[in-house]
Amino acid sequence: MGLLSREAWAQRLGAFRASPSAYMAAPEGEDLGRDLLSDLRSEKLSEQTKVSMLALSLEYPAQLWPDAPAAEAAATSLLDTLVLLPPRPSALRRPLLLAATTALVTGGVLGPTSGASLRLLPLLLGLASGGDLGRGFGPSSEQRPLQATACECLRELESCKPGLLGGSLGLLRGLLGQEGPVAPVQPLSLLLALALRNTLVIQARARASLQGLLTVRASPPGGGPWNWTLAQEGEAHLQPQAPSWPAAEEECGLSALEPSPEEARELRAAVAQLLDTSYLLTPVAQAQLLWLLGWALRGLRGQPPVLFKPQLVRLLGTAQLTLLHAVLALKAAFGEALFTAQDEALLLRRLTLAAQHPALPLPAHLFYLHCLLSFPENCPLGPVGEEAAPLLLEPQLCRGLLPNLLHDPMALLARLHLLCLLCAEDEQKEEKGQAQSPCHYLQELLAGLQQRAALTGGPRALATLCFQASYLVAHCLAGHHTVLAPLTHGLAQLYRARPALAPHFVDLLDRVAPELGEPLRVVLRQEVVSRPGGDEALRWHLQMLAKVADRDAQSATLGFLQAAAAHCTDWGLQQALLRVCRALLRAGGGGGLADLLQALARQLEDPDGRDHARLYYVLLSHLSGPKLGVALGPSLAAPALTSSLVAENQGFATALMVQEAPAPIRLSVGPRRAEGPVPVLQLQVEVLEPVYSLELRFRVEGQLYAPLGAVHVPCLCPGRPARPLLLPLQPRRPAPAQLDIRALYTKSTGLTCYTHLPPLPVKFADLFLPFPKAPEGARLGFFEELWDSCLPKGTESRLWCPLGPQGLEALVSRHLEPFVVVARPPTSYHIAIRLPPDSKLLLRLEAAQADGVPVVLRTDDWAVLPLVGDYLRGLSAAV
Amino acid sequence: MAQRAVWLISHEPGTPLGGTVRFSRRYPTVEKRAKVFNGTSYVPIPEDGPFLKSLLFELRLLDEDRDFMESRDSCSRINKTSVYGLKVGGEELWPVVAFLKNGIVYACVPLVEQTLSPRPALISISAISQGFELLFGIQDFLYSSQKIDTELNTKLSQLPDLLLQACPFGTLLDANLQNSLDSISFASVTHPQKQPAWKAGTYKGKPQVSISITEKVKSMQYDKQDIADTWQVVGTVTCKCDLEGIMPNVTISLSLPTNGSPLQDILVHPCVTSLDSAILTSSSIDAMDDSAFSGPYKFPFTPPLESFNLCYYTSQVPVPPILGFYQMKEEEVQLKITVNLKLHESVKNNFEFCEAHIPFYNRGPITHVEYKVSFGQLEVFREKSLLIWIIGQKFPKSMEISLSGTVTFGAKSHEKQPFDHICIGGTAYLKLHFRILDYTLTGCYADQHSVQVFASGKPKINTHRKLISSDYYIWNSKAPAPVTYGSLLL
């Protein structure tokens, strides 16, 4: 795009500001950044237009030059423009410096590799030190404002890259101390304070000393390369910190810094120098200086905070928000070291006074009140981080801080909080029963709020205020019956006067359930059901009742509903009526409810309403209590539509369908039984949550075993010992297998669930069964007979079975005991194993040696040989 | 200590958006820091449109409050300071400092130099008070001279340049924007001496100092056995010092006559260089005793160029200047009213004006009035349901005047007659408006001879005093009235 006129630029800037994202997304957005840079050098545009273009670049650099190379190029271009300005007064120098600084910071390019940074930094430092920069830097009249601007730019760079000016501390101190025509005090003071703070933090983290940084006056402007060492150390440290507040004590860690006596002296001198001239700073800048120096000195050894003391009296007298806030920060930072108990009391008084002084604006009052309740006490008693009245704040002092009906809502709530804190303390002391006790006053105030909220046609904000106050009181004074009882009563009266506030009541009941829920529910229910059904506020009554109806006093509720049913002529009212029925169903409705539902199923005009009533009736008559509760409970799935029907149906579906759920039990295979006609797996159960009507279904991959029967357990509870479950196996081949297990059960909530449990292995040895015991004396013969019967159909094999340190005897007794037919311990055993369905395995273990035993085995099923091999070899390892 | 962004929004009830962004300024370098400091809890600054909508909703300034909305009306959403969390694009932008004054919403987002979850206490965030001060400063600048809208527009158009001076990178340098404006014009002056940042240049011309003391008296009178009447004086001392030199020193002493009421709760301007501890500790929250410090109250200071408030004080005078009662009773279709006012003998009986306004809220228009006044005239504003009793410049010799009469009202129509949420049923008040020149209720004065100026030339010293009523209520004693806690302590 070519050169634009003044009007075109004004229009373009206006369009951009209206919605930057939309503008940049459009085609004309693409060139904005480039055009802006080039047109800044145009001689046809006025300075005013250029200033507004630069103002845009100060606010939206990331949109104009979105990446690092673009930002670097923009900063370079801005610096070029600055240098090329003719040497007469110009309004552009200041904004150009600001814009170049902003572009470098937001583009993230500030650093030793950026050409623009290496140009800007010496330029700024040169300007800040008031040096003569030669041509291009215009008339001397501009020198002072540019000096200030350069300091501001450096401060911003230091803020974003802590440590950047660590090498210039000495220089800055020198400038500040200069006599005669001098640099502006405020920008230099703030710059020095920030650089000092950052240097101390970085050096403390690096556990380095100050290395004379405070005194070295090196790095003259323009001479020598910039020192990036500290900035690179500091870069990692621009991270979340709240170094001034006590909660962040550990993060500060300045105690790691151990300045030498000389360094400590220099540091003290620097701080004193800053504080001594602080009266020359504007109040907001004084406050910044105090925060920074407070940060800098806190926790630093050998730096007593008494340096601040001469400033305090002056500061305490002012009404300036920032100054008093800064004093509080010093209080938090240094505590008793700076504020004696008397000082603390005085500060507290000034704060109390400021929180109500008629000359100050409301936002300041509220902030001071917050400060009062978060006051950094020398000896705090209560829990940290919770608002509380400080110990020294006697009730007498708070008199002027208590709320009344004439206050603005925010002030009323803030002061009400204080009043509640006082009431809580007051009750702890003694029940006085005086008319002017805070509790009594609180009741009057609440009554007044309720009266205002009851005003028909009054703004909603008044009602909201009344409920906010009720909430606050219920929370702060939970358990204080003397306050909560009249509050409940007053709220009931409010409902009587203005049922249209039902949504507020429902909201309140939700929020104060633990503190006030039950009594409030009862009085509100009484309030509603004592009305005739045909009230014009019926829709509010029904909304209210849907919230407060429960098992108690159901006949009164049903009576009201019966009377109301005749007046529920439109769909909305019928739905509201049915919602109450639903609430009663959930609470466990009785016969009266069934009658009402049947009547509604006939009587309601709207077919949808009738259907619903019928459905509720069917549910009531067919489902047990808990199941009904779940069926009607809030749906777990977020309803996609706000229709009550959809939400409701999701509720039913959840209740009536089987849901997949995480496993409520854990199964494992127990010790082998090796008895009976078939192998039986013993399953150990670990119960994680209560389970009812549990059915376990097992399946084996392939057709290795005959289908397995299900196992049923009526009830399992965690903590109660569970008997092992027995699962008979009917192998079709003697082979190990994997059991796939599913569980179907009912939860304590009534939901039916199903779970896929982790599979369990059936090992080869789990199938072993013994042969019937032959009589003593005939055993060897019995064994030989079995041995011979294996051949020729079967096979014989020899194996080496390694023995562990325990020897053969232990191995046999541990694993093969039930199957031993003939034993000649410790060296020889004859073992016969029945492998269902109809195979056998015979082992001769003879002439055991120290590290193993030769095994001769015969079986009539050659397919088991590899399994036997694995089994025997695994025995010694399995010990 | 920096601000991430600042906005001025004019509140325009009844328009589709409810308001317009009149000014906004973002600080991208501060935003860059916010991203690092806030970490995962960082929420970016929204564009003006979404911000406007969300802020007006949060401040309840949109017209749509007919239905209950949980996100706005829930009882657990309690704000106890002017600091809000705004829902923007599913996230919550916090902290947003905002308040409404004279139809303009002032808002800014202070930088929090740590993570936002859990939320740190406001007291621990240095930028909060800086944000307030910036907004107060802008407000003072816009309304420093209360004139017409065009001037407001001119001032709004000056704001971008002013903030470039006073807050170039989001860190506030001077909350006094007028001073920044001046510093642009004073820029060329060279300074041989250290120049305070709060003083843009030096004065050249005839030296003079003017001191004006304005006292406002407020009162709540009930005429009831069990409720105490209350009254309080709030004083403001304003100075304008036209003196040559960079740092002229001035000391002003405020004095009280022998029977004067001690000044309390004194707050001073930051230019005051030292304070007597007696001034610092005299406070209305302590019980009064005879030993209370009664001056002279010395304020040594180095004045800024512009007119400034040297100090504020309060005082508890022994009696209210005008004591009265108001009785109002509903009798069938009309109201019967009786008012009695008595000027205390110690008070200067020479008013610039004195009026009693008697409003009738939540009723229809006045259709008929019958009355008798012992002094002055009664004006009837039928549509506004208001009576104004014009008492004039002097009370009669007896110092006591009365009004009695009956008022009849027509049918109530909500649009025209005033609604009030305090004055329900019999609860009603009359409000006194008066002004007395060259007089203070405490007796406080600045003696010309007590003003010490350490500067070249002997300055001319002007002093002014006046007493103004403010929130001076007399409640109907025949019905309940809102009371303060102080009133209950008999």
Interface residues (C-beta under 8 A of the other chain):
Chain A: R17 A18 S19 P20 S21 V51 S52 A55 L58 E59 Y60 P61 A62 R94 P95 L98 T101 T102 V105 T106 G108 S140 S141 E142 R144 P145 T149 E152 C153 R155 E156 S159 C160 G180 P181 V182 P184 V185 Q186 P187 L238 Q239 P240 Q241 A242 S244 W245 A247 A248 T277 Y279 L280 L281 T282 P283 V284 A285 Q286 A287 Q288 W291 V313 R314 L316 G317 T318 A319 Q320 L321 T322 L323 L324 H325 A326 L328 A329 A332 L346 R349 R350 T352 L353 A354 H357 P358 A359 L360 P361 L362 P363 A364 L366 F367 L369 H370 C371 S374 P376 G385 Q396 L397 R399 G400 L402 N404 L405 L406 M410 L413 A414 H417 A435 Q436 Y441 E444 G448 Q451 R452 L455 G457 G458 P459 R460 A461 L462 T464 F467 Q468 S470 Y471 L472 P503 H504 D507 L508 R511
Chain B: M1 A2 R25 R26 Y27 P28 T29 E31 K32 R33 V36 F37 N38 G39 E47 D48 G49 R60 D65 R66 F68 E70 R72 D73 S74 C75 S76 R77 I78 N79 K80 T81 S82 V97 F99 K101 E113 Q114 T115 P120 A121 L122 I123 S124 S126 I128 S129 Q130 F132 E133 L134 F136 P160 D161 L164 P168 F169 T171 L172 L173 D174 A175 N176 N179 S183 A187 S188 T190 H191 P192 K194 Q195 P196 A197 W198 K216 K218 D226 Q232 V234 T236 D265 I266 L267 V268 H269 P270 V272 T273 S274 L275 S277 I279 L280 T281 S283 S284 I285 A287 T302 N309 Y312 T314 H414 F419 H421 I422 I424 P482 V483 T484 Y485 G486 L488 L489 L490
